């Protein structure tokens, strides 16, 4: 049976984080949790309540990306300062995930925001490398052209790894490809402004080694399904009752 660790990326969503972790611990009482605050609150107080939990207060890399527009003609995302912010954010996410992997020491990692709830046991099919909602589609042709130029990469046009479950070994393999060819991020960020968003960043990383995101039927989204509370899906997204 595959082991599963959890990686939270947070800001200042205190009540939402507390509620999400409380729900998670009902179903995964001993699993490792690595929580990163992106320039927000210091969540280290949670370690008094929960074991096998690591927290880290990091530099805010999200705020500099706010206001970046992605229209292919009028967007500002290709401006040098905007490019620097996009790439710094992307590399920060990947670096923090590396640290989470080292802490968790599990076969898989679930990456989630405070608006996600784990309300049951999750299913990871044999052989699956990346699970997500695949809710988005329509990447620019230039983005696909970059992927097509990379030996062994898969061209993707459907993504949504939020919450995303990924196999650690495949993540590390893909990250080594990216580290050996850091210009890949440079090229991709010139084609699409949101490459640093983890719902796309992780599927893009896996595409570098020929792996495509698999639809995860465990996920249900509050904003898209008004009957989510009465359904049995164990992984809830867009739950923001406790957002302040």
Secondary structure, 3 states (H helix, E strand, C coil): CCCEEEEEEECCCHHHHHHHHHHHHHHCCCCCEEEEEECCCCCHHHHHCCCCEEEEEECCCCHHHCCCCCCCCCCCCCCHHHHHHHHHHHHHHHHHHHHHHHHHCCCEEEEECCCCEECCCCCCCCCCCEEECCCEECCCHHHHHHHHCCCCCCCCCEECCCCEEEEHHHHHHHHHHHHHCCHHHHHHHCCCCCCCCHHHHHHHHHHCCCCCCEECCCEEECCCCCCHHHCCCCEEECCCCCCC
